[in-house]
Amino acid sequence: MLANSGKPISEKAITVWRWTGALWALVSGAVIVGMAWVLARFHAPKWCLGMLACIWLIEVVLWVGWVPVLRQRRWRYAIREEEIDIQRGVWSTKRTLIPMTRVQYVDVRQGPLLKRYGLASIAVFTAAAAHEIPALPADEAEQLCRLIAEWAKVADDNDA
Amino acid sequence: MTRKAKRRLHPIAIMAGVGKELKNMIAPLLVIVAAGSRHGFSWNDILVPLAALIYTLVMGVLSWVRFTYEWDDSCLVVEEGVFVRKKRSIPLERIHGISITEGIWQRIAGVVQVHVETPGNVPGEAEVILRAIARKEARALQQCVERAKNRNGHVNEPEAAAHRSLSPLFTLTMKEIWIASLTSGGALGVVAALCAFLSQFSDFIPYEALVRDIQSTWNGHGRRYIALLILSILLAAYGVAIVQNMIRYASFVVRKQEDTIVIARGWLERKAVSVPVDRVQGVVIHESWLRRFFGYASVSIIHAGGALDGGPSGEVVLCPLVKKHRIVPIVQACLPEYRLDVPFCPLPQRAKSRYMLRPLYWLTIPVGVAAYMERPWGAALLLVLPLAAWIGARRYRAAGWALSSKQLSLRSGWFRRTTAHLFKRHVQSLEIETTWWQRKKQLATISASVMPVGTYSRVVDVDERDADLIYRWLQGERSNET
């Protein structure tokens, strides 16, 4: 197994993810209430409604209580001169390697929730896909973005 | 070459353009006319289509008048747009590829259509179509592009030009065209197109009544007829697909001109796709189950530009059908850097059970329910399960990987075994994924992505240590030391 190297992301990420989880729970709650209403109109048995409520409760517990913590704990990133190494995932662990030479450009992104907690995300674009490192302290994200851009340029010069 | 004056396309471009527009319009227009004339015919019903027709014609002429192009040593400049003028200049060395098509209209006038693939992220924006220019001009443009690329320090060996081979590297015989068309699964595409076409008419074909009819026939004694009907529709679609493919693959020729691979094909519509060797991102070999049985395979190259070939974006067919033993010499001649005859490492034994179980995860419940519903005879459906497990075992046997200092090769699939050969310098990112179950068995999924967005190949359940090895292979030298 590859060594578990790299830095963790900000712990405030848990709070941010809890909020997004809660928002999603509201949305899916509305959907589930709608479904329950339709079922009730068609005189569905009581246990159907109970099951729906259970599903919603489990979802809330998972997405507000449990998953954000695990996700923050699993997240690791390492930015080295020659590559970016990202590790993440709750159910399945994903490890992504992006050679610095392949980096096309870097974005710093900040939504309203991230901004509220002084965080920002970095998105690294290659010609094939975008890779995101979420919820870093805003100034660190800014710095890293500049660093990656710098290294990507150096790596490119060496490659040519 | 000095800058030419602004030039217009050959007037046949109007017909070609209008014809294409009309082809897109015909189904909705038919719907309008048919829907309108349901309650008797009146001239008002023709009004809308007539207006559309006149509008298309006028716009066709106007956009031809407003479309000009020119190029010099460094730039291709295209101006277009009827109301909003758009001027685009494309540096020649940035052009990804050029494909030349001779449609029916173009053939009448003895001109060609040139499709220029340019850098850009938005599909459709990233291309310029010169709808009708003289063949000589098209060749001149091609040469200009090549020269511009060479000047900018791209791969350029003088010897390559000296012994350039213009003799075809690969052609298809009539028999091979026939087999290729028979075994390529285009029938589903035809059925999908037919469904899309029919759905345009849903306004006035009483589908609901039709379904009800079918249901009552089904419940009566009409099952045989419905089965026959479906079978004949499928057969017809298959026939159409065969004809389509035969037209597509007729007189298929691959040539190599210096550092460009030129693939020409087509019967009613001649098409020549040229792909610069240094834009090739990888070689993919597809072996469908049926073709493998006859010892055939098909070879595609992954190309950084868009869909030059009209197929899925990023893949250009190099050989639609080829005997397996010929693949290596052909690819070697086109892309001398790639090594295809690498020894593949199999997956570890403990992955086999996972491969066999995986199709069962999602098959068991639906098959079980179906078998229960149609009780006496439906039980035969249960035979699907061991069959799925068997296919899983074949998939396990087929999967593998190979690694050399420069090249990563990944192979997977059984119905359609896909072998991708990727160069280290083209791999954009590498991902190793382990689910909880995989971790227990020390297995991992590796996937490598190359340039056109969304192009990746992956192998499930590689030994964890092998996955690490591949991961380290892509890492820089400095991090290998630590």
Contacts between the chains, C-beta under 8 A, distances in Angstrom:
chain1	res1	chain2	res2	distance
A	1	B	464	6.2
A	1	B	468	7.0
A	2	B	432	7.7
A	2	B	468	5.2
A	2	B	471	6.3
A	80	B	476	7.2
A	80	B	478	7.4
A	80	B	479	5.7
A	81	B	476	7.1
A	81	B	478	6.5
A	82	B	475	7.1
A	82	B	476	2.6
A	82	B	477	7.4
A	82	B	478	5.8
A	82	B	479	6.3
A	83	B	474	7.6
A	83	B	475	5.8
A	83	B	476	5.5
A	83	B	479	6.7
A	89	B	433	7.4
A	91	B	435	6.3
A	91	B	436	6.3
A	92	B	433	5.4
A	92	B	434	6.2
A	92	B	435	4.0
A	92	B	436	7.2
A	92	B	438	7.6
A	93	B	433	7.0
A	93	B	434	5.0
A	93	B	435	8.0
A	93	B	439	7.5
A	94	B	431	5.9
A	94	B	432	7.2
A	94	B	433	4.7
A	95	B	431	6.8
A	95	B	432	4.5
A	95	B	433	7.5
A	95	B	471	7.1
A	96	B	429	5.7
A	96	B	430	7.1
A	96	B	431	4.7
A	96	B	432	7.9
A	97	B	429	6.4
A	97	B	430	4.7
A	97	B	431	7.6
A	97	B	471	6.0
A	97	B	474	5.5
A	97	B	475	6.5
A	98	B	428	7.3
A	98	B	429	4.5
A	99	B	427	7.5
A	99	B	429	7.8
A	99	B	474	6.2
A	99	B	476	7.0
A	100	B	476	7.5
A	101	B	425	7.7
A	102	B	427	7.7
A	102	B	428	4.8
A	102	B	429	6.8
A	126	B	428	4.2
A	126	B	429	5.8
A	126	B	449	7.8
A	127	B	304	7.4
A	127	B	428	5.7
A	127	B	451	4.6
A	127	B	452	7.9
A	127	B	453	7.5
A	128	B	428	3.7
A	128	B	429	6.4
A	128	B	449	4.1
A	128	B	450	6.1
A	128	B	451	5.8
A	128	B	452	7.4
A	128	B	453	5.9
A	128	B	454	7.5
A	128	B	455	6.7
A	128	B	456	7.2
A	129	B	428	7.0
A	129	B	429	6.5
A	129	B	449	5.8
A	129	B	453	6.5
A	129	B	454	7.5
A	131	B	429	6.8
A	159	B	425	7.6
